[in-house]
Amino acid sequence: MVRFTAPYLETQCQERRGTGTKEQSMGLKTPNGCALMVSEKHVEVPVPTPKRDEVLLKLEATSLNPVDWKIQKGMLRPFLPRKFPYIPATDVAGEVVEVGSGVKDFKVGDKVIAVLSHFIGGGLAEFAVAQESLTVKRPPEVSAPEGAGLPVAGGTAHQMLVSSAGVKLDGSGKPTNILITAASGGVGHYAVQLAKLGKTHVTATCGARNIELVKSLGADEVLDYKTTDGAALKSPSGRKYDVVLHCATGIPWSTFEPNLSDNAKVIDITPNLSSLLTFALKKLTFSKKQYVPLLVIPKKDNLEFLVNLVKEGKLKTLLDSKYPLSKAEDAWAKIIEGHATGKIIVEP
């Protein structure tokens, strides 16, 4: 269930056209109020009606991402302004139960995967509306939890490799040495698998308990990030990295730089003020070594590509844990805690 304050429920009812049916949902407090509402604040809200270019989904699985709790804490307000409270989560899988008048590619009964807007959210609920342009069909070979894990985390890994690093996932292209930090996490575990579809040598970092797991995903060498060499990001084979897919936090440029090849790129999914200053400095000094802060842009074609890889057995979603919607606060606590292996899933 998503938890609302009474004012939020009133606003929600005014802004959404209802079908007369109610749904359970869970809402967040304020950007600075980090606790969820108490259980007696679980409420029912009207099932939303899809607009012309939207589909209404009966949700089967929703995955959580770090961006969800960062929005709650107000950490992304310069980029994602919104009214609070609201229904969090954006990565969903479900069944189409109603289509807008302009929808052409979907019909009632279709199983789909979708990414919702971070400005609107809506994933921690029994029903949600999704734009047709960011919804894809889910084949029977792909389970709802597997599919729900893909949109943001899988899409981020794909964008880092293809758009930012220029890696060709068909095995062509030049040989590339890649470092992937936090390789057992939501983005990292996809990044390892996708990188190995290209002509790459992958060095990965993770905690000691996940070393064998990350190797099983295809990593050529794996570092325990708590060891001396792991903290220094030194390749066991002495390689210099052409590309770094930085999926962790708290690693300064000074740690990366001695491990980089002359024209290397460090692609960062969690840039902070310090790293953005590094980006500006590298631009001003015309350094050949680049720091690249990533702005993730969801694309339907990329999501379809990832779904097809899962269907073909070339990509898998690691499931850290699954929770019923009634225990969504436990899933929320786990995503804030960090160190999940793969994806955290909530099921209505």
N, C-alpha and C positions, 0 to 999 in steps of 0.2 A: 504494500500500500504506500502511496505517496502521501506525505503529511503536509497539511496546509494550516495556516492560521485562518481565522474566520475572515479577515479582510481579503485575504488572497482568494478564498473560495467565492466571495461575493464578486470580486473583480473578474475571476475566471468565468463565472456564470454570465456576466454581462458581456464579455468579449467573445465568447464561444457560442455558436448556435448549437443547441442540444438536439438530440434525437428523441429525448424523452427517456432514454435509458441511462443508467448510472454506471460509473466505473470506479474501481479502487485506484488510488494513486498515492505517491509520496512526494511531498514538497520540502524545500529547504527554507531555512529561516532567513537570515540576512547575510550580506557579504561578510560582515564581521561577527555574526553569530554562528559559531562553528558547530554547535550541537543541533541535531535534528529535533523536531517536535516530539513530545512524549506520545506514547501509544494512543492515548485517548483523543489525540488530534488527527488520527487517521480518519479520513472522510471520504465520501462519495462525491464525484463531480460528473457533470453531463458528458456523455460520450461526444467527442467533437464531430462535426460534419465536415467532410472534405470540400475544399474549394475546387474550382474548375479543373485545376491542374494537379490535384492531390488524390491520394488513395487513403482510405481508412483501413488500418491494420488491427486485427486482433493479435496482440503480441504473444509470441511463444518464447522468446529469449531476448535479453538486453545485456550488452557488455558495458562495463565501466572503464573509463580512461582517466588518467591523472588530471586532464583538463577539466573534468567534471568538478572535482573538489577544489581546484584552483579558482574556478568561477565562483564557487560558494564562498571562498575566503576573500574574494575581492581582488585576487592577484592579477586578474586579466581585465580589470575595468577600463584601462586605456584602450584596449582592443575590442573587448566584448561588453559594452555597456548594456545593462538590462535592469528591469525592475525585479525586485525580490519581494517575497519568495517566488520560486518557480519550480516546475518539474524537471529534474536533471536527467542527463544521459541522452545519447544521440544514436548509438549503434544498435540496431534492432533487427530481429527476424520475426516474421509472422505471416498471417493469412489475410489476403484482401477480402474485406467484408462489404466495402462500398467504394465506388469510384466516382470522381468528379465528372462533370459533363464533358470536359475536354480531353479526358484520358483515353488514349488509343491503344497502349501496349499491354494493359492489364485488365483482368476481369475478376469478378467475385470468385473466390476459391483458389486463386493463384497463391502459391507459396513464394515469399519474397524476402529479400534483405534490403535494408535501407539505411541511409545516414540522415538524421534529422538536423535541422539548423541549430547551431550552438546558441543562437539568439533566442530560440523558442524552447528547445529541449523537448521533453515529453516522454522519454523512454522508460522511466520507472513508473509504469502504469499498465493497465490491462489493454488499453486501446491508445493508438496514436495516429496522427495524420502525417503522411510523408509526401514530398514532392515526387511526381512521376520521374522527373529528370535526375533524381538521386536514388532511384529504386531499381533493383534488378531481380530477375527470377532466380529462385533457389531450386536447383535440381534435387531429386530425391537422394542422390549420393552425398549431399551436404546436409548435415543436421542443423537444426536451428541454432544451437549454441556455437557450433563451428562457424556458421555464417555470421552470427552476431558479432563475433570477435574481429571480423575483417575490416569494416569500413575505415575507422580512424587509424588503428594500429597497423593493419596491413597496408592501408593506403599511404601512411607515412613512410613505411619502409620502402614501398614501391617508388614513391616520389623522390626519396633520398637517393636511391640507386640509379633510377632511370633519368629523371629530370635534372637532378643536381650533380650526380657523379658521372653520368653518361655511360653507365654499364649497360651492355646489351644482354638481355635475359634469354636470348636464343643461343648463347654459347659462342657467338661471334665477337668481334672486337678484340682489342689488345689485352694482353695479360695485365691484371691489376691486383696489387696487394692491398687488402682492405682490413681495417681494424673496426670491430663492432663492440662498443661498450654496452654493459648491461644486457648481454646477449640472451639471457633467459627470461627477460621481461616481455611485456606485451608487444612493443615494437621490435625489440631485439631478436626475439625468436623467429619472427617473420623475416627480418632482415638477413639472418644467417641463411635461411632456406632459399630466399630469393637470390641472394648474392651467388650462391653455388650453382644457380642456373646459368650464370655467366662464366667467362673465362677468368676466374678469380682464385686467389689464395686468401683464405679468411682466418685471421687471428681474432679471437673473441675473449672478452672478460666476463666473469660472473663469480658468484660465490662458490666456495669449495664443494658444497653439496650438489651443485648443478653442472659440474665440469663434464661428467660422462653424458649427461643429457644433451648439453650443447654440442658435444662431439657427435652425438647421434643425429643431430640436425644437419651435420655436414661441415662443421668448423674444422679447419686443418690443424689448428693449435689453439689451446685454451689456457688463459691465465686466471689464477685466483686473484681477484683484485685486492685482497688483503695482504698478499705477500709483497716483498720488496720489489721484485721484478714486475709483479702485476700492477702495483701502484705506479710504477714508473712506465708502464705500458710497453715494456721491452719485448720484442718478438723473440721467442725461444730460438728461432732459426736465424736471427740477426737481420731480418728484413726491415726495410724502411717502407712506411705506408704511403701509398698513392692517394688513398681515400680513407677517412675516418668517419664512420657513422656513429655519432656521439649520442647515445640514448640514455646516458646517465646524467648526473649533475655533479657540480663541485670539482671538476678537473680544470685547472688553469691552462692557458696557452703554453706556459713555460714547460709543462709536462709533455704536451703534445709535440712541440717544435723539434726537439732533438731526434724524434722517431719518424720524422716526415721526410719523404723524398722532395726533390727540389720544387716540383710543381704540384704539391699535394693540396688536397682540400679537406678541411675539417667541417663536416656538416652537422649542425647542432640543432636538435629538436626542442631544447629547453634553454634558449638564449636568455641571459640576464644582462643587467646594465654593464657589468665588467666585460662580458664577452662581446656585447655590442660596441663597446669602445675599442676592443681589439679589432673588430670588423672594420670600423672607421679608420683606425691606424693603418691597417694593412692596405686599405684603399689609398690612403694619403702617401704611403711610402712605396707604392707600386710593388709590393712584395709578391713574389711568385707563389709563395705559400699562402693559401687563401683560407679565411674563416668565413663560413657560409651559414648565417642563421636561417632556419627553415620556416617558411610560412606554408602550412599545409592547405591545399585546395582540393576538396573532394571532387572526384570526377567519376561519372558513371562508367565510362569505358575502362578505367583502371579497376573499379570494383568488379566488373564483369570478368576481366582478365584474372583477377585473384580467385573468384568463385570457380572459374573453369579449372584453374590449377588444383584447387582442392578436389574438385570432381575427378580429375585425372590422377589423383594421388601424388602430385608433385609438391604439394604444400599442405601443411596441417596446422590446425589451431590447437595449441596446448591449453588445456583447461585447468587452471589452478584450483578453482572451487566453484560450486553452484549454490545459490540461495533461493528460497522462495521469496516472492515479493513481500510477504508479511515479515520477513527477516532482512529486508533491504538495508536496514541500518547496520547490520553486521557486515554486509558486503561493503558498505560505505566506509566503515572503520578499517577494513582490510586494505582497500585501495589507498586510503590516506597513510596507513602504516608503511606501505611500500613493500618491496621484495617479493611480490607475487611471481610465481613461475607461470608465465603465460597470461591467460585472461581470466578475469572474475566475471561470472555470469549470474544474472538474476532472472528467474523464471516466474511468470504470473501463475 
